[in-house]
Amino acid sequence: MRGYLLRRLPSALLVLLGASFLIFTILRLVPGDPASSLAGPDADAATVAAIRERLGLDAPLLSQYGQWIGSLVIGDLGPSYAIGGQVSDLIADGLGATAELTVAALLFVIVLGGAFGVLGATSHSGWVRSAIRVTTTAALAVPPFVSGVLLVLLFAVVLGVLPPGGRVSFLGAPDLAAQYLLLPALCLALPSAAVLGRYLKDGIERALAEDYIRTATAAGVAPRRLLWRHALPNALPPVVTLLGMQTGHLLGGAVLVEAIFAWPGLGQLAMQGLSRRDYPVVQDLLLLLVAVFVVVQLLTDLVYAWLDPRIRWE
């Protein structure tokens, strides 16, 4: 397993390097200038030029890129242009909230997706299958900014059982914090749970159609044992890969969901950085998300290799 991981590390580092260059380049192509934003609309050219020089924006782009990568290697994220403070402190302040939201959403994805997949593949009731099909289709078709508003209207306005937005720390009031976390985590998880449920349903149905399952059924093996001991384990390896990909989607979707529910995480920090042309904040945040996604994919590959030894041999 260690050798398999070492073979995957060089490609992961290349992905990070390529992503860093793309992030740096694309941000510079976005209309707007941090120096002009900081100087204000009434500033003259000399003031804007002085700010550009102070921020190092007058240096060649390759030099700026090299300086950024060099600072990242030694762990120095540098200061924020517009928001204020060190970028590392800003990210640390929002990282816990985003991680909390993403982990809660991932648990919802596993529970709901598992239920959708198992019930959809094994239920003999037509209305259960139809209900699951309608639910997963709606979860995929309705974007999070619509489902988030609908969830707030239903549970916060009409029923009044959950708060519409904000965040409370679990350290102070765990029960209240769970109430604030429930709606944004559910909103973030619904599309990924629908995808996972459909994928798991197809995998279980394919496994149940295998010849050895038919033989075991004819021999009198209990259907429950066939499902949990044979069909489900055979359907899991591709689902694990999909779950790793959906984790990256959860991180990306957290930006929008945090804005809907006023969740004070990295999503709101990214929106502030983009609106103010704060290059250090935005590029460090985007590269962090890519790094997390790469790590998740590495862990996913390790789990896949553990479930299917043929992957390690190849």
C-alpha positions as CSV (number, residue, x, y, z in Angstrom):
1,M,0.0,0.0,0.0
2,R,2.9,2.4,0.8
3,G,4.4,1.8,-2.7
4,Y,1.0,2.5,-4.3
5,L,0.8,5.8,-2.4
6,L,4.3,6.8,-3.4
7,R,3.5,6.1,-7.1
8,R,0.5,8.5,-6.8
9,L,2.3,11.4,-5.1
10,P,4.2,12.8,-8.1
11,S,1.0,13.2,-10.1
12,A,-0.7,14.8,-7.2
13,L,2.2,17.4,-6.9
14,L,2.0,18.1,-10.6
15,V,-1.8,18.7,-10.3
16,L,-1.1,21.2,-7.5
17,L,1.6,23.0,-9.5
18,G,-0.6,23.2,-12.6
19,A,-3.6,24.4,-10.6
20,S,-1.5,27.1,-8.9
21,F,-0.4,28.5,-12.3
22,L,-3.9,28.4,-13.7
23,I,-5.3,30.1,-10.6
24,F,-2.7,32.8,-10.7
25,T,-3.2,33.5,-14.4
26,I,-7.0,33.5,-14.4
27,L,-7.1,35.9,-11.5
28,R,-4.9,38.4,-13.4
29,L,-7.3,38.1,-16.4
30,V,-10.3,39.1,-14.4
31,P,-11.2,42.8,-15.0
32,G,-10.2,45.1,-12.2
33,D,-7.1,46.2,-10.4
34,P,-6.4,45.8,-6.7
35,A,-4.4,49.0,-6.6
36,S,-7.2,51.0,-8.2
37,S,-9.8,49.5,-5.7
38,L,-7.6,50.4,-2.8
39,A,-6.8,53.9,-4.0
40,G,-10.5,54.8,-4.6
41,P,-12.3,56.3,-7.6
42,D,-10.8,59.8,-7.1
43,A,-7.1,58.8,-6.9
44,D,-4.7,60.0,-9.5
45,A,-2.4,57.8,-11.6
46,A,0.6,58.5,-9.3
47,T,-1.2,57.2,-6.3
48,V,-2.3,54.1,-8.1
49,A,1.2,53.5,-9.3
50,A,2.6,53.9,-5.8
51,I,0.1,51.3,-4.4
52,R,1.0,48.9,-7.2
53,E,4.7,49.2,-6.4
54,R,4.0,48.7,-2.7
55,L,2.0,45.6,-3.3
56,G,4.6,44.3,-5.8
57,L,2.1,44.3,-8.7
58,D,4.4,46.2,-10.9
59,A,6.8,43.2,-11.1
60,P,6.7,40.8,-14.1
61,L,3.9,38.2,-13.8
62,L,6.4,35.2,-13.7
63,S,8.3,37.0,-10.9
64,Q,5.1,37.5,-8.9
65,Y,4.1,33.8,-9.5
66,G,7.6,32.6,-8.3
67,Q,7.4,34.8,-5.2
68,W,4.0,33.5,-4.4
69,I,5.0,29.8,-4.8
70,G,8.2,30.4,-2.8
71,S,6.3,31.9,0.0
72,L,3.8,29.0,0.1
73,V,6.7,26.5,0.3
74,I,7.9,28.1,3.5
75,G,4.3,28.5,4.9
76,D,4.1,32.3,4.5
77,L,0.7,33.2,2.9
78,G,1.4,36.9,3.2
79,P,-0.9,39.8,4.1
80,S,-4.3,40.6,2.6
81,Y,-4.6,43.5,0.2
82,A,-8.0,44.8,1.1
83,I,-9.7,42.7,3.9
84,G,-6.8,43.3,6.3
85,G,-4.6,41.0,8.4
86,Q,-2.6,37.9,7.5
87,V,-4.2,35.5,5.0
88,S,-3.3,32.6,7.2
89,D,-5.3,34.1,10.1
90,L,-8.3,34.8,7.8
91,I,-8.3,31.3,6.5
92,A,-7.9,29.8,10.0
93,D,-10.9,31.8,11.2
94,G,-13.2,30.4,8.5
95,L,-11.7,26.9,8.1
96,G,-13.4,25.4,11.1
97,A,-16.9,26.6,10.0
98,T,-16.4,25.3,6.4
99,A,-15.0,22.0,7.6
100,E,-17.9,21.6,10.0
101,L,-20.4,22.3,7.3
102,T,-18.7,19.9,4.8
103,V,-18.3,17.0,7.2
104,A,-22.0,17.3,8.3
105,A,-23.0,17.4,4.6
106,L,-20.8,14.4,3.9
107,L,-22.6,12.4,6.6
108,F,-25.9,13.4,5.1
109,V,-24.7,12.2,1.7
110,I,-23.6,8.8,3.1
111,V,-26.8,8.3,5.0
112,L,-29.3,9.6,2.5
113,G,-27.4,8.2,-0.5
114,G,-27.0,4.8,1.1
115,A,-30.7,4.7,1.9
116,F,-31.7,5.8,-1.6
117,G,-29.5,3.2,-3.2
118,V,-30.4,0.2,-1.0
119,L,-34.1,0.9,-0.9
120,G,-34.2,1.7,-4.6
121,A,-32.5,-1.6,-5.5
122,T,-34.2,-4.0,-3.0
123,S,-37.7,-2.6,-2.3
124,H,-40.6,-4.6,-3.7
125,S,-43.0,-1.7,-3.3
126,G,-43.7,0.3,-6.4
127,W,-44.5,3.5,-4.5
128,V,-41.2,3.4,-2.5
129,R,-39.2,3.1,-5.8
130,S,-41.3,5.9,-7.3
131,A,-40.8,8.2,-4.3
132,I,-37.1,7.6,-4.3
133,R,-36.9,8.3,-8.1
134,V,-38.9,11.5,-7.7
135,T,-36.8,12.6,-4.7
136,T,-33.4,12.0,-6.4
137,T,-34.6,13.7,-9.6
138,A,-35.8,16.8,-7.7
139,A,-32.5,16.9,-5.7
140,L,-30.5,16.9,-8.9
141,A,-32.7,19.3,-10.9
142,V,-33.2,22.0,-8.2
143,P,-30.0,24.1,-7.7
144,P,-28.8,24.7,-4.1
145,F,-29.7,28.4,-4.2
146,V,-33.4,27.4,-4.9
147,S,-33.5,24.4,-2.5
148,G,-31.9,26.5,0.2
149,V,-34.5,29.2,0.0
150,L,-37.3,26.5,0.0
151,L,-35.8,24.9,3.1
152,V,-35.7,28.2,4.9
153,L,-39.3,29.0,3.9
154,L,-40.5,25.6,5.0
155,F,-38.6,24.9,8.2
156,A,-37.8,28.5,9.4
157,V,-40.8,30.6,8.2
158,V,-43.7,28.2,7.9
159,L,-43.0,25.6,10.6
160,G,-40.6,27.8,12.7
161,V,-38.6,24.8,14.0
162,L,-35.2,25.7,12.7
163,P,-33.2,29.0,12.4
164,P,-32.9,30.5,9.0
165,G,-29.2,31.2,9.1
166,G,-26.1,32.0,11.1
167,R,-23.8,29.7,13.2
168,V,-23.4,28.8,16.8
169,S,-20.3,27.0,18.1
170,F,-20.7,23.4,19.3
171,L,-18.4,24.1,22.2
172,G,-20.9,26.5,23.8
173,A,-24.3,25.0,22.9
174,P,-24.2,21.7,21.0
175,D,-28.0,21.3,20.7
176,L,-28.4,24.8,19.3
177,A,-25.4,24.5,17.0
178,A,-26.9,21.3,15.5
179,Q,-30.1,23.3,14.7
180,Y,-28.2,26.0,12.9
181,L,-26.1,23.4,11.0
182,L,-29.0,21.2,9.9
183,L,-30.5,23.3,7.0
184,P,-27.2,24.3,5.3
185,A,-25.8,20.8,5.6
186,L,-28.9,19.3,4.1
187,C,-29.0,21.8,1.3
188,L,-25.4,21.2,0.4
189,A,-25.8,17.4,0.6
190,L,-29.0,16.8,-1.4
191,P,-27.5,16.8,-5.0
192,S,-24.5,14.6,-4.0
193,A,-26.8,12.2,-2.1
194,A,-29.0,11.8,-5.1
195,V,-26.0,11.0,-7.3
196,L,-24.6,8.6,-4.8
197,G,-28.0,6.9,-4.3
198,R,-28.5,6.3,-8.1
199,Y,-25.0,5.0,-8.5
200,L,-25.3,2.7,-5.5
201,K,-28.7,1.5,-6.7
202,D,-27.3,0.5,-10.2
203,G,-24.3,-1.2,-8.6
204,I,-26.4,-3.3,-6.2
205,E,-28.8,-4.2,-9.0
206,R,-25.9,-5.4,-11.2
207,A,-24.4,-7.4,-8.3
208,L,-27.8,-9.0,-7.6
209,A,-28.1,-10.1,-11.2
210,E,-24.8,-12.1,-11.1
211,D,-25.0,-15.8,-11.6
212,Y,-23.5,-16.6,-8.1
213,I,-26.3,-14.6,-6.5
214,R,-28.9,-16.5,-8.4
215,T,-27.3,-19.8,-7.4
216,A,-27.1,-18.7,-3.7
217,T,-30.8,-17.6,-3.8
218,A,-31.8,-21.0,-5.3
219,A,-29.8,-22.7,-2.5
220,G,-31.9,-20.9,0.1
221,V,-29.5,-18.2,1.3
222,A,-31.4,-15.3,3.0
223,P,-31.8,-12.2,0.8
224,R,-30.5,-10.0,3.6
225,R,-27.3,-12.0,3.8
226,L,-26.9,-11.8,0.1
227,L,-27.3,-8.1,0.1
228,W,-25.0,-7.1,3.0
229,R,-22.3,-9.9,2.6
230,H,-22.1,-10.1,-1.2
231,A,-24.0,-7.5,-3.3
232,L,-23.2,-4.4,-1.3
233,P,-19.4,-5.1,-0.9
234,N,-19.1,-5.7,-4.7
235,A,-20.9,-2.4,-5.4
236,L,-18.8,-0.3,-3.0
237,P,-15.5,0.2,-4.8
238,P,-16.9,2.5,-7.6
239,V,-19.1,4.2,-5.1
240,V,-16.1,5.0,-2.9
241,T,-14.5,6.8,-5.9
242,L,-17.7,8.7,-6.6
243,L,-17.9,9.7,-3.0
244,G,-14.4,11.1,-3.1
245,M,-15.4,13.2,-6.2
246,Q,-18.6,14.4,-4.5
247,T,-16.5,15.6,-1.5
248,G,-14.8,18.0,-3.8
249,H,-18.2,19.1,-5.1
250,L,-19.3,19.7,-1.5
251,L,-16.3,22.0,-0.9
252,G,-17.1,24.0,-4.0
253,G,-20.8,24.2,-3.3
254,A,-20.1,25.4,0.2
255,V,-19.3,28.8,-1.1
256,L,-22.9,29.3,-2.4
257,V,-24.6,27.6,0.6
258,E,-22.6,29.7,3.1
259,A,-23.9,32.9,1.3
260,I,-27.5,31.6,1.5
261,F,-27.4,30.7,5.2
262,A,-25.0,33.5,6.4
263,W,-22.5,30.8,7.4
264,P,-19.2,32.4,8.4
265,G,-16.8,30.1,6.5
266,L,-14.3,30.2,3.7
267,G,-17.1,30.8,1.2
268,Q,-17.9,34.2,2.5
269,L,-14.2,35.0,2.7
270,A,-13.8,34.1,-0.9
271,M,-16.7,36.3,-1.9
272,Q,-15.2,39.2,0.0
273,G,-11.8,38.6,-1.7
274,L,-13.3,38.4,-5.2
275,S,-15.3,41.6,-4.8
276,R,-12.3,43.5,-3.5
277,R,-9.8,42.0,-5.9
278,D,-7.8,40.7,-3.0
279,Y,-5.4,38.4,-4.9
280,P,-3.6,36.8,-2.0
281,V,-6.8,35.7,-0.3
282,V,-8.5,34.4,-3.4
283,Q,-5.6,32.5,-4.8
284,D,-4.6,30.9,-1.5
285,L,-8.2,29.9,-0.9
286,L,-8.6,28.3,-4.3
287,L,-5.3,26.5,-4.1
288,L,-6.3,25.2,-0.6
289,L,-9.5,23.8,-2.1
290,V,-7.6,22.1,-4.8
291,A,-5.1,20.7,-2.3
292,V,-8.0,19.3,-0.2
293,F,-9.6,17.8,-3.3
294,V,-6.3,16.1,-4.2
295,V,-5.8,14.7,-0.7
296,V,-9.4,13.4,-0.7
297,Q,-8.7,11.7,-4.1
298,L,-5.5,10.1,-2.8
299,L,-7.4,8.8,0.3
300,T,-10.2,7.6,-2.0
301,D,-7.7,5.7,-4.2
302,L,-6.2,4.1,-1.1
303,V,-9.6,2.9,0.1
304,Y,-10.3,1.6,-3.4
305,A,-7.0,-0.2,-3.5
306,W,-7.8,-1.7,-0.1
307,L,-11.2,-2.9,-1.2
308,D,-9.9,-4.2,-4.6
309,P,-6.3,-5.6,-4.3
310,R,-6.2,-5.8,-8.2
311,I,-5.7,-2.0,-8.2
312,R,-2.5,-2.3,-6.1
313,W,-1.1,-5.1,-8.3
314,E,-1.7,-3.0,-11.4
